Amino acid sequence: MCGIIAYKGERNASEIVVQGLKKLEYRGYDSWGVAIKNKDILLRKEVGKITDFNEELPKSSLAIAHTRWATHGGVTKENAHPHFSCNKEVVIIHNGIVDNFQELKQKLSKDHKFVSETDTEIIAHLIESYLERGYEEAIFEAVKRIEGRYAILVIFRDSNKLIAARKGSPMIVGVEDGGYFIASDIPAFLGYTNKVMYIDDNEMVVIDDGIKFFNLDSRQEVQKRLIEIDWKTEEAEKEGYEHFMIKEIMEQKETIRKAINQDENKLLFIANKINNAFGTYLVGCGTAGKVCQTGEYFFSKIAGKHINFAFASEFTNYHRFLTKGGLMLTVSQSGETADVLEAIEVAKKKEVEVISLLNVFGSSMMRQSDFSFMINAGPEKAVASTKATTSQLALLMLLAYACANKLDEGKKLLIDTASKVNDMLNPRYEEHIRKLAEKIYNSENIYIIGRGANYPMALESAIKIQEVSYIHAEGFAAGELKHGPIALISEKTPCITLVANDENKKDILSNAMEVKARGGYIIGISPENNIIFDYWIKVPDVSDASPIVNIIPVQILAYHLAVLRGLDPDKPRNLAKSVTVK
């Protein structure tokens, strides 16, 4: 949540940070701001999105910028970042939450005047209060008093230093000849360089004539490696598509195959760990949480293995079940999800090994895990996750087959699935789903039902529709309808039915008939048509991989529902891509 970008070097920093913000807007778009350092510091802040901002700002070799997802304080110019200290010497931008901001504000209020409602402004005043000790020392002292997760960027009126510090919130340094970038995500500077240096938790970086990293506790210098990221600039651009969401949906022609292109020895090594673990948990948030929930079914059916699922935000309630010798499988697109990182901290204290499925190389989760797999989906910039979701599902399924000593069988099934998805995603198929969207985009409610591994996909379908179209949507275990939810069905209420050619087929068709008998409009997502369906969307018959193919039509439907309702599916209200605060 919130996008951070800074540049110091030979290029025009003002232009770089504005363009960088536009590439980071998926991380927050309530308001934005830029601080440009010349003889003095120019501040420009606005409410709303930066997308349409095209003004020319003064040239500079040093600038910082921020796009905000509001936590503390309303969406106003005053609350937009950057923030000054009282004496205007310190300028700061910040991602995260200062948990003890009320206590700090009360103490600082005796000598400092605040102009915003944010917790961020407190950090600027804290740094100011220690400035007589020097710039680096002031930040060392200030962050000692901050409780919570943060990523902060600081510049000064009387210095050309650029300083950043982080604890729990992501920041990464981009390196090119003649300049340095600092950003919360790689796409912000990917057009200039793919060479990076990672700022680890509890570290500070100082960029002046060169670059130095320090540990925030010991204050000792830390040596870093320069790493090349295997992402292409065009992967982070729309490439002719109207929105990132539909581009990323269509990229599933390739990404599922990339996800299962893994080192077989590593898969078998991790499978052996799962098979011999003293209890294993699957942990994720939001869409990744639904992927984990589906994985619970995969391991049960394919490998006969009992694995527990928990949302990371609820995991502290399960920590008593963790014991030495156990495992935690964590799933995240960004690798920076705050609740998942906290769950990992809990696991580490219990001496539980952590295995992560990730899409961002070098992310916090990757560095804190004992083992990790990259899903290889490439940059995902729409807030609503699509291609990362199916890649995560494919890799979890592959691990389940590895646990059953059927890795070759699983790989063959998933390669076949990827091939069939490639055939499925064509303009005629998308148009068929768009016509369905035209029929139901004015609906007040949409319900989705599934059984087995398609039950979590019913829940995920609801998330997709909710977050981009703002239509009230709910997913249900189909067999639970008659225990209450069927009371919600009225005449022409759309009900999406996720069907697979498996042991649940007859039962879910029976549940769909119960809905139809009460006036519901049945949308069947199924390999075969059925007289029950009022509208049929065909999917390939891919056996246990049905959750992968069944969620894709709903992704397309959600996209077109949003477009027909005049909404931007890439930037749904109140949401941000990477949830780095609790």
KEVEX-243148 format. One line per 8 residues: their letters; for each residue x negated, y, z of C-alpha. Coordinates in steps of 0.1 Angstrom, whole numbers. Layout:
BEGIN
a> X/Y/Z; ... $
This chain:
BEGIN
mcgiiayk> 0/0/0; -13/34/-10; -38/39/-37; -73/54/-31; -98/65/-57; -130/86/-55; -159/94/-78; -193/110/-73 $
gernasei> -216/113/-103; -224/128/-136; -189/125/-151; -160/149/-145; -147/136/-112; -114/155/-114; -103/138/-145; -115/103/-133 $
vvqglkkl> -96/104/-101; -63/116/-117; -65/89/-143; -75/64/-116; -44/74/-96; -22/67/-126; -36/32/-127; -30/27/-90 $
eyrgydsw> 5/40/-89; 19/5/-83; 4/8/-48; 26/37/-38; 44/66/-56; 62/87/-30; 36/115/-34; 0/121/-45 $
gvaiknkd> -29/144/-39; -64/153/-51; -93/170/-33; -120/185/-56; -154/195/-43; -172/225/-58; -185/254/-37; -153/250/-17 $
illrkevg> -126/223/-17; -95/226/-39; -65/207/-27; -36/197/-50; -7/178/-36; 28/169/-50; 58/149/-41; 68/121/-66 $
kitdfnee> 49/101/-92; 17/112/-109; 26/96/-142; 36/127/-160; 9/150/-145; -12/163/-174; -27/196/-161; -64/203/-164 $
lpksslai> -80/206/-130; -114/223/-124; -144/201/-133; -164/187/-105; -190/159/-98; -171/148/-66; -134/143/-60; -111/120/-40 $
ahtrwath> -74/112/-46; -45/93/-31; -11/81/-41; 11/75/-11; 36/49/2; 51/66/32; 47/51/67; 43/79/92 $
ggvtkena> 63/110/83; 87/117/54; 80/122/18; 68/159/17; 39/179/3; 27/184/39; 25/147/45; 9/139/12 $
hphfscnk> -29/131/13; -56/145/14; -56/161/48; -79/189/62; -93/192/97; -86/225/116; -118/241/104; -113/229/68 $
evviihng> -147/212/70; -134/176/68; -111/163/41; -97/127/44; -75/102/26; -64/70/43; -47/37/37; -34/18/67 $
ivdnfqel> -17/26/101; -33/41/132; -15/21/159; -25/45/187; -18/77/168; 7/91/194; -18/87/221; -46/103/200 $
kqklskdh> -24/131/188; -14/140/224; -51/143/235; -61/162/204; -32/186/205; -49/207/232; -76/219/208; -62/210/173 $
kfvsetdt> -33/222/152; -15/197/131; 4/206/99; 18/171/90; 37/142/106; 11/117/95; -12/95/115; -39/102/88 $
eiiahlie> -43/138/98; -54/127/133; -85/110/118; -96/143/102; -93/161/135; -111/132/153; -140/134/129; -141/172/133 $
sylergye> -144/168/171; -177/149/166; -192/169/137; -219/184/158; -235/149/159; -238/148/121; -215/135/94; -222/97/97 $
eaifeavk> -222/98/135; -189/117/135; -173/89/116; -190/62/137; -175/78/168; -141/86/153; -134/51/141; -143/36/175 $
riegryai> -111/53/188; -88/41/161; -66/11/167; -52/-7/137; -61/-14/101; -75/14/79; -95/24/48; -107/60/49 $
lvifrdsn> -125/82/25; -141/115/36; -157/145/20; -170/176/36; -170/213/27; -207/218/35; -221/185/21; -220/165/-11 $
kliaarkg> -218/132/8; -189/108/1; -183/85/30; -159/56/33; -151/31/61; -127/2/63; -112/-23/88; -85/-46/74 $
spmivgve> -75/-24/44; -92/-29/10; -118/-7/-6; -144/-15/-32; -173/3/-48; -178/5/-85; -213/11/-98; -225/26/-131 $
dggyfias> -256/44/-143; -252/80/-130; -222/75/-107; -202/56/-81; -165/49/-77; -146/39/-45; -111/26/-49; -85/4/-33 $
dipaflgy> -83/-18/-64; -106/-25/-94; -82/-14/-122; -87/22/-110; -122/22/-125; -123/-9/-147; -125/13/-179; -159/26/-167 $
tnkvmyid> -175/-4/-151; -170/-40/-140; -200/-39/-116; -189/-37/-80; -202/-38/-44; -179/-50/-17; -173/-30/15; -167/-56/41 $
dnemvvid> -145/-53/72; -160/-30/98; -184/-14/74; -191/21/62; -206/33/29; -225/66/24; -230/79/-11; -254/108/-14 $
dgikffnl> -284/107/-37; -281/69/-35; -258/44/-17; -262/28/18; -239/5/37; -237/3/75; -221/-19/102; -196/3/122 $
dsrqevqk> -205/-14/155; -243/-18/153; -247/12/130; -275/-8/113; -279/-7/75; -265/-37/56; -278/-50/23; -253/-56/-6 $
rlieidwk> -254/-75/-39; -241/-60/-72; -215/-83/-87; -199/-84/-121; -161/-89/-122; -147/-110/-151; -117/-88/-159; -112/-70/-192 $
teeaekeg> -100/-35/-195; -71/-45/-218; -58/-69/-192; -50/-39/-170; -32/-20/-198; 3/-23/-213; -10/-32/-248; 22/-20/-266 $
yehfmike> 47/-33/-240; 71/-8/-225; 64/-20/-190; 38/-40/-172; 64/-64/-158; 75/-78/-192; 39/-79/-204; 29/-100/-174 $
imeqketi> 59/-122/-178; 48/-129/-214; 12/-135/-203; 24/-167/-186; 19/-183/-221; -18/-183/-210; -20/-179/-173; -6/-212/-162 $
rkainqde> -33/-231/-182; -60/-208/-167; -47/-215/-132; -53/-252/-135; -87/-249/-151; -104/-257/-118; -135/-277/-107; -122/-312/-103 $
nkllfian> -148/-321/-76; -137/-291/-56; -100/-300/-60; -108/-336/-47; -129/-323/-19; -101/-300/-7; -75/-327/-12; -96/-350/11 $
kinnafgt> -96/-322/37; -58/-319/35; -54/-356/38; -75/-359/69; -65/-327/86; -49/-327/120; -19/-307/107; -18/-282/78 $
ylvgcgta> 1/-250/73; 11/-231/41; 12/-194/48; 22/-164/27; 44/-133/25; 73/-123/2; 70/-141/-32; 38/-159/-21 $
gkvcqtge> 58/-171/9; 84/-186/-14; 55/-203/-34; 43/-218/-1; 78/-230/7; 79/-247/-27; 45/-262/-20; 59/-279/11 $
yffskiag> 83/-298/-13; 54/-305/-38; 32/-322/-11; 62/-341/3; 74/-355/-30; 42/-360/-49; 17/-369/-21; 41/-381/7 $
khinfafa> 23/-355/28; 40/-334/56; 27/-298/54; 43/-270/74; 54/-237/59; 56/-204/77; 59/-168/66; 27/-150/76 $
seftnyhr> 47/-123/94; 62/-150/116; 30/-170/120; 21/-157/155; 51/-176/167; 36/-209/155; 0/-205/166; 5/-229/195 $
fltkgglm> 7/-257/170; -27/-250/156; -55/-273/168; -91/-278/160; -93/-301/129; -63/-285/113; -61/-266/81; -44/-234/68 $
ltvsqsge> -36/-229/31; -29/-192/25; -15/-178/-8; -18/-141/-19; -20/-122/-52; -40/-93/-37; -59/-111/-10; -53/-81/12 $
tadvleai> -19/-88/27; -21/-76/63; 1/-103/78; -18/-131/61; -51/-116/73; -38/-116/108; -27/-153/104; -62/-161/93 $
evakkkev> -76/-144/124; -53/-166/145; -65/-197/127; -102/-188/131; -97/-184/169; -83/-220/170; -112/-233/149; -89/-241/120 $
evisllnv> -104/-240/85; -88/-217/59; -83/-224/22; -70/-195/1; -54/-193/-33; -62/-158/-47; -62/-136/-77; -87/-109/-67 $
fgssmmrq> -123/-120/-65; -141/-107/-34; -109/-97/-16; -107/-97/22; -90/-131/23; -116/-146/1; -144/-134/23; -126/-146/54 $
sdfsfmin> -117/-180/41; -138/-212/44; -129/-222/8; -110/-204/-20; -95/-210/-54; -90/-183/-80; -57/-185/-98; -72/-166/-128 $
agpekava> -40/-147/-137; -59/-114/-144; -47/-80/-131; -10/-79/-121; 2/-43/-119; 39/-45/-118; 51/-45/-82; 73/-76/-88 $
stkattsq> 50/-106/-91; 55/-129/-121; 25/-144/-137; 7/-148/-103; 37/-167/-90; 37/-194/-116; -1/-197/-114; 1/-202/-77 $
lallmlla> 28/-228/-81; 7/-246/-107; -24/-247/-85; -5/-259/-54; 11/-287/-75; -23/-297/-88; -36/-299/-52; -6/-321/-43 $
yacankld> -14/-345/-71; -51/-345/-60; -39/-355/-25; -20/-384/-41; -51/-395/-60; -32/-387/-93; -52/-356/-104; -53/-367/-140 $
egkkllid> -15/-372/-140; -9/-338/-125; -32/-321/-149; -16/-337/-179; 19/-326/-166; 8/-291/-160; -10/-287/-194; 23/-300/-210 $
taskvndm> 42/-275/-189; 19/-246/-200; 24/-256/-237; 62/-257/-233; 62/-223/-216; 42/-210/-246; 70/-222/-269; 97/-209/-246 $
lnpryeeh> 85/-173/-244; 95/-159/-278; 115/-129/-289; 147/-149/-295; 146/-164/-260; 141/-130/-244; 170/-116/-265; 193/-144/-253 $
irklaeki> 186/-135/-217; 190/-98/-225; 225/-105/-237; 233/-122/-204; 220/-91/-186; 244/-69/-206; 272/-91/-193; 263/-88/-156 $
ynseniyi> 243/-57/-151; 272/-39/-134; 278/-67/-109; 277/-59/-72; 265/-93/-62; 245/-121/-78; 240/-155/-61; 214/-182/-70 $
igrganyp> 216/-218/-59; 190/-246/-60; 181/-279/-44; 148/-295/-35; 118/-275/-48; 142/-253/-67; 157/-240/-34; 127/-217/-26 $
malesaik> 129/-207/-63; 165/-196/-57; 152/-174/-28; 125/-161/-51; 150/-154/-78; 170/-133/-54; 138/-113/-45; 131/-106/-82 $
iqevsyih> 166/-94/-89; 168/-73/-57; 135/-55/-60; 138/-43/-96; 175/-40/-103; 187/-31/-68; 217/-55/-73; 225/-74/-41 $
aegfaage> 213/-109/-47; 210/-139/-24; 196/-174/-29; 211/-204/-11; 204/-241/-7; 232/-254/-29; 244/-280/-3; 248/-252/23 $
lkhgpial> 274/-233/2; 304/-251/18; 290/-242/53; 297/-205/48; 283/-187/18; 310/-199/-6; 333/-174/11; 314/-147/-8 $
isektpci> 325/-160/-42; 352/-140/-59; 365/-138/-95; 336/-135/-121; 309/-134/-94; 276/-144/-112; 261/-176/-98; 227/-187/-113 $
tlvanden> 223/-225/-109; 187/-238/-111; 189/-274/-124; 161/-300/-129; 163/-335/-143; 157/-351/-110; 174/-368/-81; 192/-335/-72 $
kkdilsna> 209/-330/-106; 243/-345/-99; 246/-328/-66; 238/-293/-78; 261/-296/-107; 288/-306/-82; 280/-275/-61; 282/-253/-93 $
mevkargg> 316/-268/-100; 327/-258/-64; 317/-222/-72; 334/-223/-106; 366/-236/-90; 367/-204/-69; 363/-181/-99; 325/-178/-101 $
yiigispe> 307/-172/-134; 282/-200/-137; 248/-193/-153; 230/-226/-159; 192/-226/-161; 187/-262/-171; 171/-285/-197; 206/-295/-209 $
nniifdyw> 238/-277/-214; 268/-287/-193; 306/-280/-195; 303/-263/-161; 281/-235/-175; 296/-202/-187; 262/-192/-200; 233/-215/-206 $
ikvpdvsd> 196/-207/-206; 176/-236/-217; 143/-246/-201; 120/-275/-209; 122/-307/-191; 90/-309/-171; 98/-332/-142; 83/-320/-109 $
aspivnii> 71/-288/-125; 107/-275/-129; 102/-247/-104; 76/-232/-127; 98/-231/-158; 131/-223/-139; 118/-191/-123; 106/-175/-157 $
pvqilayh> 141/-169/-171; 151/-152/-139; 120/-129/-141; 131/-119/-176; 167/-114/-165; 156/-92/-136; 135/-71/-159; 164/-65/-183 $
lavlrgld> 189/-58/-155; 166/-31/-143; 161/-16/-178; 199/-16/-185; 205/2/-152; 180/29/-161; 154/19/-136; 116/15/-138 $
pdkprnla> 109/-22/-132; 72/-16/-126; 78/8/-97; 108/-2/-76; 118/22/-49; 105/18/-13; 80/-9/-25; 43/-11/-32 $
ksvtvk> 22/-39/-48; -2/-47/-20; 13/-48/15; -18/-38/36; 1/-27/66; 22/-47/91 $
